[in-house]
């Protein structure tokens, strides 16, 4: 289903869903210039799960052997491919969560 539209801001927190269709739905839900804020666990490097998500990664890998959490760079690329502009470098919190800010172009 499509998401509601016309929002100035969307906050996605600790969901770990980064499929292109999901990110495009978030993009469509924003007004031009609207902001997306993601707060989530990201992989410290490719093929390495975030420490806080080892169990999830293991369970998801049983379903999909290629499953992995994205790194900061992989997430930024996915956002750009979905039509967003990444506003700054991801920030980390004390509990290992990353905060990523992006905006809908034009």
Secondary structure, 3 states (H helix, E strand, C coil): CCCCCCEEEEEEECCCCCCHHHHHHHHHHEEEEEEEEEEEECECECCECCHHHHHHHHHHHHHCCCCCCCEHHHHHHHHHHCCEEECCCCEECCCCEEEEEEEECC
